[in-house]
Amino acid sequence: MSDTHGFLDDKVFQHFAEVDEIWHAGDIGNLALMEALEAFRPVRAVYGNIDEPAIRHRYPENQLFEAAGARVFMTHIGGYPGRYTMRVKALLDDFKPHLYICGHSHILKIMPDKQRNLLHINPGACGQQGLHKIKTLVRLSITAGQFHDVQVIELGLRGR
């Protein structure tokens, strides 16, 4: 999930009922939102450009971790295959993740980077602020380093 901007749709809990972890790719908006998610499931998160110092103190700019045999890199601003920022390009080349997740643009993208042998996901935005029309999440499974059951979840129109 990404770009909540302080809004937590109750449908998130239904769609994440069976997940092991929730990953938030920044522009959280407030700590109360994260506390609600953390009370529900373990959470990994990064701060975004709109996030206040308390959120930036609690969550890093980058998350580099392993999940079920896959190396995962998550940050808020970073671009997508063929259009990475210089900062992210260096981290991708150094860490060599299998999955790269970012937010910021509010544009849902799921695409491979064949050159780096990774899957890129921008889950879009599930908050009320921004240019997106539909609030979205992405849910996926990882088994032995392989991604499967990748699902785009629509939460409804922004503003509703």
ABEGO torsion letter per residue (X at the ends): XBGAGGBBBAAAAAAAAABABBBBAEGAGBAAAAAAAAAABBBBBBBBAABBAAAAAABBABBBBBBGGBBBBBBABAEBBGABBAAAAAAAAAAGBABBBBBGAGBBBBBBBAAAGBBBBBAEBABABEABABBBBBBBBBBGGBBBGBBBBBAEBBGX
